[in-house]
Amino acid sequence: MESKSEEESDSIDRVALDKRNADLGLLLRRARESQDRTQDACAQYLGTSRQRYAKFEAGTIPIPMVEYEAMLLYLEIPLSKVWPELLRTASPRCVLPVTLEPGQTVVVVLQTE
């Protein structure tokens, strides 16, 4: 079995990271819509622009975990309801970015069976 080069591994992680961003954004959008909230209202709650918030939902930029959890609280969606869905839809190896504070991001790799 041939091992993957470091460059190939990085590109696979980028694909997984992009998928995670899209999955998180979709869950966020569904939660917002289920509460009949607007992107403007959610952005205002987070103290950010509607454009930035829309990028979170679109998955084009990663949402910092603190802001994601704040939105789930704002939308009255328990974390226990969200994370099982993420794990159920996860690929066997998925990458989840967690922003601790601006400029400080760690990557959590989840391995599912």
C-alpha positions in Angstrom: 0.0 0.0 0.0 1.4 3.3 -1.0 1.5 6.1 1.6 0.3 9.6 0.7 2.7 12.5 0.5 2.3 15.3 2.9 1.0 17.5 0.1 -1.7 15.0 -0.7 -2.7 14.7 2.9 -3.0 18.5 3.2 -5.3 18.6 0.2 -7.5 15.9 1.6 -7.7 17.8 4.9 -8.7 20.9 3.0 -11.5 19.1 1.3 -12.7 17.7 4.7 -12.4 21.1 6.2 -14.4 22.7 3.5 -17.1 20.0 3.9 -17.2 20.6 7.7 -17.7 24.4 7.1 -20.5 23.7 4.7 -22.1 21.2 7.1 -21.9 23.6 10.0 -23.3 26.4 7.9 -26.2 24.3 6.7 -27.1 23.3 10.3 -26.9 26.9 11.3 -29.2 28.1 8.5 -31.7 25.3 9.2 -31.7 26.3 12.9 -32.2 30.0 12.1 -35.0 29.3 9.6 -36.8 27.0 12.1 -36.9 29.9 14.6 -38.0 32.4 11.8 -35.0 34.6 12.4 -33.2 36.7 9.8 -29.5 36.7 8.9 -29.6 40.4 10.0 -30.9 39.5 13.5 -28.3 36.7 13.9 -25.5 39.0 12.7 -26.6 41.7 15.1 -26.7 39.2 18.0 -23.1 38.2 17.2 -22.0 41.8 16.7 -20.9 41.2 13.1 -22.1 42.1 9.7 -24.8 40.3 7.8 -22.3 39.6 5.0 -19.9 37.9 7.4 -22.8 35.9 9.0 -24.0 34.9 5.5 -20.5 33.5 4.8 -20.8 31.3 7.9 -24.0 29.9 6.6 -22.6 29.4 3.1 -19.6 27.6 4.5 -17.2 29.9 2.7 -15.5 30.9 5.9 -15.2 28.9 9.1 -17.4 30.0 12.0 -15.5 30.3 15.3 -16.9 27.6 17.7 -17.7 30.3 20.3 -19.9 32.1 17.8 -21.4 28.8 16.6 -22.4 27.9 20.1 -23.7 31.4 20.8 -25.9 31.1 17.8 -27.2 27.7 18.9 -28.1 29.3 22.3 -29.7 32.3 20.6 -31.8 29.9 18.4 -32.6 27.7 21.3 -31.0 24.6 19.8 -29.4 22.3 22.3 -25.8 21.2 21.5 -26.9 17.6 22.1 -29.3 17.9 19.1 -26.7 19.3 16.8 -23.5 17.3 17.4 -25.1 13.8 16.9 -26.3 15.0 13.5 -22.8 16.2 12.6 -21.3 12.9 13.6 -24.0 10.9 11.8 -23.3 12.8 8.5 -19.5 12.9 9.0 -17.2 11.1 6.7 -15.0 8.4 8.3 -12.4 11.0 8.9 -13.5 14.6 9.3 -11.7 17.8 10.3 -13.4 20.4 12.5 -11.8 23.8 12.9 -12.1 25.3 16.4 -11.2 28.9 16.7 -10.2 29.6 20.3 -9.8 33.3 19.8 -8.9 35.5 16.7 -5.8 34.2 15.1 -5.7 31.0 17.2 -7.3 28.0 15.6 -6.9 24.4 16.3 -8.1 21.5 14.2 -9.9 18.6 15.7 -9.9 15.4 13.7 -12.9 13.1 14.3 -12.5 9.5 13.4 -15.8 7.6 13.1 -16.4 4.0 12.5 
